[in-house]
Amino acid sequence: MTTYQLDDDTVVDTDRAVATWDEATDWDGSNHISRATGSQWLHARLYRSRKGRFYVEHTSQWQGSRDGVTLLDDAAAVRWLLLNGHPVPEDIERLVEECCE
């Protein structure tokens, strides 16, 4: 269980999320590089809260760094899902056309 406080003072608990999506990685010949962060050291995971809000958990392998979360609007969540090769939930699928060319 990991808990974080969002900018609006809401507390989120990753164990209570109703859905979770992991970042995709690509092999660059030496390392797995996160599509979400562009780094081998920084990682991201998307969550959907019980209330339907999306947030990204940012984690790092750098010593001394702090993990955190960022709240996303639905369009940003759609872009994150598409970038990382995940299907978009039906209730926000209407935003795919706005987010893609």
A tleap script that builds the chain and sets N, CA, C and O, in Angstrom:
source leaprc.protein.ff14SB
mol = sequence {
  NMET THR THR TYR GLN LEU ASP ASP ASP THR
  VAL VAL ASP THR ASP ARG ALA VAL ALA THR
  TRP ASP GLU ALA THR ASP TRP ASP GLY SER
  ASN HIE ILE SER ARG ALA THR GLY SER GLN
  TRP LEU HIE ALA ARG LEU TYR ARG SER ARG
  LYS GLY ARG PHE TYR VAL GLU HIE THR SER
  GLN TRP GLN GLY SER ARG ASP GLY VAL THR
  LEU LEU ASP ASP ALA ALA ALA VAL ARG TRP
  LEU LEU LEU ASN GLY HIE PRO VAL PRO GLU
  ASP ILE GLU ARG LEU VAL GLU GLU CYS CYS
  CGLU
}
set mol.1.N position { 0.838 -1.176 0.000 }
set mol.1.CA position { 0.000 0.000 0.000 }
set mol.1.C position { 0.884 1.240 0.000 }
set mol.1.O position { 1.825 1.351 0.786 }
set mol.2.N position { 0.565 2.166 -0.892 }
set mol.2.CA position { 1.247 3.443 -0.920 }
set mol.2.C position { 0.186 4.532 -0.930 }
set mol.2.O position { -0.755 4.485 -1.722 }
set mol.3.N position { 0.337 5.497 -0.062 }
set mol.3.CA position { -0.608 6.608 -0.026 }
set mol.3.C position { 0.123 7.893 -0.367 }
set mol.3.O position { 1.288 8.087 -0.017 }
set mol.4.N position { -0.593 8.760 -1.058 }
set mol.4.CA position { -0.055 10.051 -1.470 }
set mol.4.C position { -1.135 11.109 -1.263 }
set mol.4.O position { -2.326 10.798 -1.228 }
set mol.5.N position { -0.711 12.344 -1.130 }
set mol.5.CA position { -1.642 13.457 -1.076 }
set mol.5.C position { -1.548 14.230 -2.388 }
set mol.5.O position { -0.463 14.650 -2.793 }
set mol.6.N position { -2.685 14.415 -3.046 }
set mol.6.CA position { -2.745 15.160 -4.299 }
set mol.6.C position { -2.693 16.661 -4.023 }
set mol.6.O position { -2.827 17.095 -2.879 }
set mol.7.N position { -2.501 17.442 -5.072 }
set mol.7.CA position { -2.450 18.899 -4.940 }
set mol.7.C position { -3.727 19.481 -4.342 }
set mol.7.O position { -3.687 20.525 -3.690 }
set mol.8.N position { -4.870 18.807 -4.562 }
set mol.8.CA position { -6.133 19.303 -4.009 }
set mol.8.C position { -6.389 18.769 -2.598 }
set mol.8.O position { -7.502 18.878 -2.083 }
set mol.9.N position { -5.356 18.192 -1.973 }
set mol.9.CA position { -5.384 17.652 -0.611 }
set mol.9.C position { -6.101 16.307 -0.477 }
set mol.9.O position { -6.195 15.779 0.631 }
set mol.10.N position { -6.604 15.746 -1.564 }
set mol.10.CA position { -7.182 14.407 -1.528 }
set mol.10.C position { -6.067 13.399 -1.280 }
set mol.10.O position { -4.975 13.523 -1.834 }
set mol.11.N position { -6.342 12.411 -0.454 }
set mol.11.CA position { -5.383 11.336 -0.205 }
set mol.11.C position { -5.793 10.142 -1.051 }
set mol.11.O position { -6.947 9.717 -1.016 }
set mol.12.N position { -4.846 9.601 -1.811 }
set mol.12.CA position { -5.109 8.406 -2.622 }
set mol.12.C position { -4.272 7.248 -2.092 }
set mol.12.O position { -3.139 7.428 -1.644 }
set mol.13.N position { -4.848 6.077 -2.155 }
set mol.13.CA position { -4.205 4.837 -1.723 }
set mol.13.C position { -4.167 3.925 -2.937 }
set mol.13.O position { -5.217 3.531 -3.444 }
set mol.14.N position { -2.988 3.585 -3.406 }
set mol.14.CA position { -2.870 2.782 -4.627 }
set mol.14.C position { -3.548 1.423 -4.503 }
set mol.14.O position { -3.981 0.860 -5.509 }
set mol.15.N position { -3.649 0.889 -3.291 }
set mol.15.CA position { -4.318 -0.398 -3.110 }
set mol.15.C position { -5.828 -0.316 -3.305 }
set mol.15.O position { -6.480 -1.337 -3.528 }
set mol.16.N position { -6.382 0.873 -3.223 }
set mol.16.CA position { -7.830 1.046 -3.367 }
set mol.16.C position { -8.234 1.398 -4.790 }
set mol.16.O position { -9.424 1.550 -5.068 }
set mol.17.N position { -7.280 1.530 -5.690 }
set mol.17.CA position { -7.584 1.856 -7.088 }
set mol.17.C position { -8.391 0.729 -7.717 }
set mol.17.O position { -8.204 -0.442 -7.389 }
set mol.18.N position { -9.289 1.096 -8.623 }
set mol.18.CA position { -10.121 0.100 -9.297 }
set mol.18.C position { -9.464 -0.425 -10.565 }
set mol.18.O position { -9.871 -1.462 -11.090 }
set mol.19.N position { -8.444 0.284 -11.066 }
set mol.19.CA position { -7.717 -0.174 -12.255 }
set mol.19.C position { -6.297 0.378 -12.198 }
set mol.19.O position { -6.046 1.454 -11.655 }
set mol.20.N position { -5.378 -0.391 -12.775 }
set mol.20.CA position { -3.966 -0.018 -12.810 }
set mol.20.C position { -3.385 -0.417 -14.165 }
set mol.20.O position { -3.686 -1.487 -14.694 }
set mol.21.N position { -2.551 0.460 -14.714 }
set mol.21.CA position { -1.875 0.175 -15.979 }
set mol.21.C position { -0.391 0.454 -15.817 }
set mol.21.O position { -0.006 1.514 -15.324 }
set mol.22.N position { 0.442 -0.490 -16.228 }
set mol.22.CA position { 1.891 -0.326 -16.149 }
set mol.22.C position { 2.420 0.363 -17.402 }
set mol.22.O position { 1.831 0.279 -18.480 }
set mol.23.N position { 3.534 1.036 -17.229 }
set mol.23.CA position { 4.204 1.671 -18.361 }
set mol.23.C position { 4.708 0.599 -19.322 }
set mol.23.O position { 5.014 -0.524 -18.920 }
set mol.24.N position { 4.786 0.961 -20.574 }
set mol.24.CA position { 5.429 0.092 -21.564 }
set mol.24.C position { 6.904 0.454 -21.599 }
set mol.24.O position { 7.281 1.592 -21.318 }
set mol.25.N position { 7.733 -0.517 -21.945 }
set mol.25.CA position { 9.155 -0.244 -22.093 }
set mol.25.C position { 9.631 -0.735 -23.454 }
set mol.25.O position { 9.068 -1.664 -24.034 }
set mol.26.N position { 10.658 -0.104 -23.934 }
set mol.26.CA position { 11.285 -0.507 -25.191 }
set mol.26.C position { 12.759 -0.759 -24.921 }
set mol.26.O position { 13.391 -0.031 -24.155 }
set mol.27.N position { 13.301 -1.785 -25.547 }
set mol.27.CA position { 14.702 -2.158 -25.404 }
set mol.27.C position { 15.526 -1.304 -26.354 }
set mol.27.O position { 15.258 -1.288 -27.555 }
set mol.28.N position { 16.520 -0.597 -25.840 }
set mol.28.CA position { 17.364 0.251 -26.688 }
set mol.28.C position { 18.686 -0.421 -27.051 }
set mol.28.O position { 19.591 0.226 -27.578 }
set mol.29.N position { 18.796 -1.706 -26.771 }
set mol.29.CA position { 20.028 -2.434 -27.033 }
set mol.29.C position { 20.845 -2.634 -25.774 }
set mol.29.O position { 21.697 -3.521 -25.714 }
set mol.30.N position { 20.591 -1.825 -24.783 }
set mol.30.CA position { 21.296 -1.935 -23.504 }
set mol.30.C position { 20.357 -1.938 -22.305 }
set mol.30.O position { 20.621 -2.606 -21.306 }
set mol.31.N position { 19.258 -1.189 -22.405 }
set mol.31.CA position { 18.362 -1.004 -21.262 }
set mol.31.C position { 16.909 -0.959 -21.708 }
set mol.31.O position { 16.608 -0.686 -22.870 }
set mol.32.N position { 16.011 -1.232 -20.763 }
set mol.32.CA position { 14.586 -1.046 -20.980 }
set mol.32.C position { 14.270 0.410 -20.670 }
set mol.32.O position { 14.524 0.890 -19.566 }
set mol.33.N position { 13.713 1.108 -21.654 }
set mol.33.CA position { 13.411 2.531 -21.513 }
set mol.33.C position { 11.898 2.703 -21.427 }
set mol.33.O position { 11.158 2.206 -22.276 }
set mol.34.N position { 11.454 3.400 -20.409 }
set mol.34.CA position { 10.036 3.657 -20.212 }
set mol.34.C position { 9.496 4.557 -21.311 }
set mol.34.O position { 10.089 5.593 -21.609 }
set mol.35.N position { 8.378 4.174 -21.918 }
set mol.35.CA position { 7.728 5.056 -22.886 }
set mol.35.C position { 7.107 6.263 -22.177 }
set mol.35.O position { 7.041 7.355 -22.740 }
set mol.36.N position { 6.660 6.060 -20.961 }
set mol.36.CA position { 5.990 7.130 -20.214 }
set mol.36.C position { 6.957 8.218 -19.776 }
set mol.36.O position { 6.588 9.391 -19.730 }
set mol.37.N position { 8.199 7.841 -19.453 }
set mol.37.CA position { 9.148 8.822 -18.924 }
set mol.37.C position { 10.343 9.064 -19.827 }
set mol.37.O position { 11.024 10.080 -19.690 }
set mol.38.N position { 10.613 8.140 -20.755 }
set mol.38.CA position { 11.784 8.263 -21.613 }
set mol.38.C position { 13.088 7.920 -20.904 }
set mol.38.O position { 14.167 8.252 -21.394 }
set mol.39.N position { 12.995 7.259 -19.757 }
set mol.39.CA position { 14.169 6.982 -18.936 }
set mol.39.C position { 14.219 5.518 -18.525 }
set mol.39.O position { 13.193 4.842 -18.454 }
set mol.40.N position { 15.427 5.043 -18.257 }
set mol.40.CA position { 15.570 3.710 -17.689 }
set mol.40.C position { 15.442 3.757 -16.170 }
set mol.40.O position { 15.252 2.718 -15.537 }
set mol.41.N position { 15.543 4.939 -15.578 }
set mol.41.CA position { 15.565 5.104 -14.123 }
set mol.41.C position { 14.252 5.620 -13.547 }
set mol.41.O position { 13.958 5.389 -12.374 }
set mol.42.N position { 13.470 6.307 -14.352 }
set mol.42.CA position { 12.202 6.878 -13.896 }
set mol.42.C position { 11.048 6.063 -14.448 }
set mol.42.O position { 11.069 5.656 -15.610 }
set mol.43.N position { 10.039 5.825 -13.619 }
set mol.43.CA position { 8.937 4.946 -14.007 }
set mol.43.C position { 7.606 5.589 -13.681 }
set mol.43.O position { 7.525 6.503 -12.860 }
set mol.44.N position { 6.550 5.096 -14.340 }
set mol.44.CA position { 5.215 5.633 -14.130 }
set mol.44.C position { 4.193 4.508 -14.226 }
set mol.44.O position { 4.346 3.573 -15.012 }
set mol.45.N position { 3.164 4.616 -13.422 }
set mol.45.CA position { 2.046 3.670 -13.445 }
set mol.45.C position { 0.764 4.491 -13.316 }
set mol.45.O position { 0.666 5.372 -12.462 }
set mol.46.N position { -0.213 4.198 -14.166 }
set mol.46.CA position { -1.485 4.909 -14.159 }
set mol.46.C position { -2.489 4.156 -13.298 }
set mol.46.O position { -2.576 2.929 -13.346 }
set mol.47.N position { -3.241 4.909 -12.514 }
set mol.47.CA position { -4.283 4.347 -11.656 }
set mol.47.C position { -5.603 5.051 -11.933 }
set mol.47.O position { -5.637 6.199 -12.374 }
set mol.48.N position { -6.688 4.335 -11.663 }
set mol.48.CA position { -8.019 4.940 -11.657 }
set mol.48.C position { -8.594 4.738 -10.270 }
set mol.48.O position { -8.686 3.612 -9.782 }
set mol.49.N position { -8.973 5.821 -9.647 }
set mol.49.CA position { -9.483 5.761 -8.276 }
set mol.49.C position { -10.918 5.228 -8.245 }
set mol.49.O position { -11.575 5.091 -9.277 }
set mol.50.N position { -11.373 4.939 -7.050 }
set mol.50.CA position { -12.754 4.483 -6.874 }
set mol.50.C position { -13.750 5.531 -7.357 }
set mol.50.O position { -14.863 5.191 -7.758 }
set mol.51.N position { -13.359 6.793 -7.320 }
set mol.51.CA position { -14.241 7.874 -7.757 }
set mol.51.C position { -14.081 8.181 -9.245 }
set mol.51.O position { -14.696 9.118 -9.754 }
set mol.52.N position { -13.255 7.396 -9.947 }
set mol.52.CA position { -13.113 7.542 -11.393 }
set mol.52.C position { -12.039 8.503 -11.843 }
set mol.52.O position { -11.901 8.749 -13.041 }
set mol.53.N position { -11.276 9.053 -10.923 }
set mol.53.CA position { -10.209 9.981 -11.296 }
set mol.53.C position { -8.946 9.202 -11.641 }
set mol.53.O position { -8.682 8.139 -11.080 }
set mol.54.N position { -8.167 9.752 -12.578 }
set mol.54.CA position { -6.921 9.130 -12.992 }
set mol.54.C position { -5.750 9.848 -12.338 }
set mol.54.O position { -5.746 11.073 -12.216 }
set mol.55.N position { -4.761 9.074 -11.919 }
set mol.55.CA position { -3.518 9.656 -11.424 }
set mol.55.C position { -2.356 8.755 -11.793 }
set mol.55.O position { -2.501 7.537 -11.892 }
set mol.56.N position { -1.192 9.378 -11.998 }
set mol.56.CA position { 0.031 8.654 -12.334 }
set mol.56.C position { 0.939 8.662 -11.116 }
set mol.56.O position { 1.189 9.703 -10.508 }
set mol.57.N position { 1.427 7.477 -10.775 }
set mol.57.CA position { 2.433 7.347 -9.724 }
set mol.57.C position { 3.799 7.388 -10.393 }
set mol.57.O position { 4.085 6.605 -11.298 }
set mol.58.N position { 4.640 8.316 -9.934 }
set mol.58.CA position { 5.992 8.460 -10.453 }
set mol.58.C position { 6.960 7.845 -9.443 }
set mol.58.O position { 6.966 8.219 -8.270 }
set mol.59.N position { 7.779 6.896 -9.909 }
set mol.59.CA position { 8.784 6.290 -9.044 }
set mol.59.C position { 10.145 6.399 -9.721 }
set mol.59.O position { 10.246 6.581 -10.934 }
set mol.60.N position { 11.178 6.282 -8.909 }
set mol.60.CA position { 12.522 6.446 -9.428 }
set mol.60.C position { 13.472 5.460 -8.763 }
set mol.60.O position { 13.282 5.065 -7.613 }
set mol.61.N position { 14.488 5.075 -9.507 }
set mol.61.CA position { 15.554 4.245 -8.964 }
set mol.61.C position { 16.724 5.093 -8.465 }
set mol.61.O position { 17.710 4.550 -7.967 }
set mol.62.N position { 16.625 6.420 -8.593 }
set mol.62.CA position { 17.679 7.313 -8.137 }
set mol.62.C position { 17.652 7.404 -6.623 }
set mol.62.O position { 16.606 7.660 -6.027 }
set mol.63.N position { 18.788 7.198 -6.010 }
set mol.63.CA position { 18.895 7.310 -4.562 }
set mol.63.C position { 18.554 8.734 -4.130 }
set mol.63.O position { 19.030 9.703 -4.722 }
set mol.64.N position { 17.730 8.850 -3.098 }
set mol.64.CA position { 17.363 10.147 -2.564 }
set mol.64.C position { 16.159 10.791 -3.227 }
set mol.64.O position { 15.694 11.834 -2.766 }
set mol.65.N position { 15.641 10.199 -4.294 }
set mol.65.CA position { 14.467 10.771 -4.952 }
set mol.65.C position { 13.203 10.348 -4.207 }
set mol.65.O position { 13.192 9.346 -3.492 }
set mol.66.N position { 12.156 11.119 -4.386 }
set mol.66.CA position { 10.891 10.823 -3.720 }
set mol.66.C position { 9.845 10.454 -4.751 }
set mol.66.O position { 9.742 11.088 -5.801 }
set mol.67.N position { 9.069 9.425 -4.447 }
set mol.67.CA position { 7.962 9.037 -5.310 }
set mol.67.C position { 6.830 10.037 -5.130 }
set mol.67.O position { 6.764 10.737 -4.120 }
set mol.68.N position { 5.941 10.100 -6.115 }
set mol.68.CA position { 4.820 11.014 -6.023 }
set mol.68.C position { 3.743 10.676 -7.026 }
set mol.68.O position { 3.880 9.733 -7.804 }
set mol.69.N position { 2.678 11.442 -7.008 }
set mol.69.CA position { 1.572 11.241 -7.935 }
set mol.69.C position { 1.174 12.566 -8.576 }
set mol.69.O position { 1.372 13.640 -8.010 }
set mol.70.N position { 0.607 12.454 -9.776 }
set mol.70.CA position { 0.061 13.589 -10.505 }
set mol.70.C position { -1.337 13.225 -10.959 }
set mol.70.O position { -1.546 12.168 -11.554 }
set mol.71.N position { -2.290 14.089 -10.685 }
set mol.71.CA position { -3.659 13.894 -11.127 }
set mol.71.C position { -3.747 14.229 -12.610 }
set mol.71.O position { -3.199 15.240 -13.048 }
set mol.72.N position { -4.431 13.394 -13.386 }
set mol.72.CA position { -4.597 13.626 -14.823 }
set mol.72.C position { -6.066 13.837 -15.149 }
set mol.72.O position { -6.941 13.240 -14.522 }
set mol.73.N position { -6.334 14.689 -16.130 }
set mol.73.CA position { -7.706 14.756 -16.631 }
set mol.73.C position { -7.909 13.573 -17.582 }
set mol.73.O position { -6.959 12.863 -17.913 }
set mol.74.N position { -9.144 13.370 -18.012 }
set mol.74.CA position { -9.453 12.206 -18.844 }
set mol.74.C position { -8.662 12.185 -20.147 }
set mol.74.O position { -8.211 11.122 -20.575 }
set mol.75.N position { -8.486 13.341 -20.785 }
set mol.75.CA position { -7.749 13.390 -22.055 }
set mol.75.C position { -6.287 13.003 -21.849 }
set mol.75.O position { -5.720 12.280 -22.668 }
set mol.76.N position { -5.679 13.471 -20.776 }
set mol.76.CA position { -4.284 13.104 -20.488 }
set mol.76.C position { -4.174 11.615 -20.188 }
set mol.76.O position { -3.187 10.981 -20.563 }
set mol.77.N position { -5.167 11.052 -19.521 }
set mol.77.CA position { -5.172 9.611 -19.243 }
set mol.77.C position { -5.273 8.821 -20.546 }
set mol.77.O position { -4.611 7.795 -20.703 }
set mol.78.N position { -6.095 9.293 -21.477 }
set mol.78.CA position { -6.211 8.630 -22.785 }
set mol.78.C position { -4.863 8.653 -23.499 }
set mol.78.O position { -4.435 7.632 -24.037 }
set mol.79.N position { -4.193 9.795 -23.510 }
set mol.79.CA position { -2.883 9.890 -24.164 }
set mol.79.C position { -1.885 8.944 -23.510 }
set mol.79.O position { -1.114 8.285 -24.207 }
set mol.80.N position { -1.886 8.867 -22.175 }
set mol.80.CA position { -0.974 7.980 -21.453 }
set mol.80.C position { -1.248 6.528 -21.842 }
set mol.80.O position { -0.316 5.771 -22.114 }
set mol.81.N position { -2.509 6.144 -21.867 }
set mol.81.CA position { -2.874 4.765 -22.215 }
set mol.81.C position { -2.457 4.427 -23.644 }
set mol.81.O position { -1.894 3.359 -23.888 }
set mol.82.N position { -2.726 5.319 -24.582 }
set mol.82.CA position { -2.363 5.065 -25.976 }
set mol.82.C position { -0.851 4.973 -26.150 }
set mol.82.O position { -0.360 4.074 -26.833 }
set mol.83.N position { -0.114 5.892 -25.540 }
set mol.83.CA position { 1.349 5.873 -25.623 }
set mol.83.C position { 1.924 4.559 -25.103 }
set mol.83.O position { 2.920 4.061 -25.627 }
set mol.84.N position { 1.303 4.008 -24.083 }
set mol.84.CA position { 1.807 2.794 -23.450 }
set mol.84.C position { 1.133 1.518 -23.947 }
set mol.84.O position { 1.311 0.452 -23.358 }
set mol.85.N position { 0.359 1.624 -25.029 }
set mol.85.CA position { -0.195 0.458 -25.703 }
set mol.85.C position { -1.348 -0.219 -25.001 }
set mol.85.O position { -1.543 -1.423 -25.168 }
set mol.86.N position { -2.121 0.520 -24.215 }
set mol.86.CA position { -3.251 -0.058 -23.494 }
set mol.86.C position { -4.570 0.325 -24.152 }
set mol.86.O position { -4.681 1.406 -24.731 }
set mol.87.N position { -5.567 -0.545 -24.068 }
set mol.87.CA position { -6.892 -0.158 -24.540 }
set mol.87.C position { -7.462 0.944 -23.643 }
set mol.87.O position { -7.165 1.005 -22.449 }
set mol.88.N position { -8.271 1.797 -24.229 }
set mol.88.CA position { -8.880 2.905 -23.501 }
set mol.88.C position { -10.223 2.441 -22.937 }
set mol.88.O position { -11.015 1.836 -23.659 }
set mol.89.N position { -10.491 2.717 -21.658 }
set mol.89.CA position { -11.788 2.337 -21.086 }
set mol.89.C position { -12.942 2.933 -21.891 }
set mol.89.O position { -12.853 4.044 -22.414 }
set mol.90.N position { -14.008 2.175 -21.973 }
set mol.90.CA position { -15.154 2.543 -22.795 }
set mol.90.C position { -15.722 3.923 -22.471 }
set mol.90.O position { -16.122 4.653 -23.377 }
set mol.91.N position { -15.761 4.284 -21.199 }
set mol.91.CA position { -16.402 5.544 -20.813 }
set mol.91.C position { -15.612 6.788 -21.220 }
set mol.91.O position { -16.161 7.890 -21.199 }
set mol.92.N position { -14.343 6.640 -21.587 }
set mol.92.CA position { -13.561 7.796 -22.055 }
set mol.92.C position { -13.045 7.587 -23.485 }
set mol.92.O position { -12.240 8.375 -23.980 }
set mol.93.N position { -13.504 6.546 -24.126 }
set mol.93.CA position { -13.067 6.226 -25.486 }
set mol.93.C position { -13.389 7.344 -26.480 }
set mol.93.O position { -12.709 7.484 -27.496 }
set mol.94.N position { -14.422 8.140 -26.191 }
set mol.94.CA position { -14.815 9.235 -27.067 }
set mol.94.C position { -13.694 10.254 -27.249 }
set mol.94.O position { -13.692 11.006 -28.224 }
set mol.95.N position { -12.736 10.283 -26.311 }
set mol.95.CA position { -11.649 11.255 -26.357 }
set mol.95.C position { -10.491 10.825 -27.258 }
set mol.95.O position { -9.583 11.613 -27.524 }
set mol.96.N position { -10.523 9.593 -27.720 }
set mol.96.CA position { -9.421 9.083 -28.549 }
set mol.96.C position { -9.242 9.940 -29.793 }
set mol.96.O position { -8.112 10.263 -30.159 }
set mol.97.N position { -10.333 10.312 -30.448 }
set mol.97.CA position { -10.235 11.112 -31.668 }
set mol.97.C position { -9.633 12.490 -31.403 }
set mol.97.O position { -8.955 13.043 -32.269 }
set mol.98.N position { -9.872 13.050 -30.216 }
set mol.98.CA position { -9.292 14.341 -29.866 }
set mol.98.C position { -7.789 14.233 -29.605 }
set mol.98.O position { -7.047 15.194 -29.810 }
set mol.99.N position { -7.350 13.065 -29.155 }
set mol.99.CA position { -5.962 12.891 -28.707 }
set mol.99.C position { -5.039 12.307 -29.767 }
set mol.99.O position { -3.821 12.291 -29.588 }
set mol.100.N position { -5.601 11.832 -30.854 }
set mol.100.CA position { -4.778 11.147 -31.866 }
set mol.100.C position { -4.918 11.819 -33.229 }
set mol.100.O position { -5.947 12.405 -33.564 }
set mol.101.N position { -3.849 11.710 -33.990 }
set mol.101.CA position { -3.870 12.144 -35.378 }
set mol.101.C position { -3.701 10.943 -36.262 }
set mol.101.O position { -3.688 11.074 -37.486 }
savepdb mol mol.pdb
quit
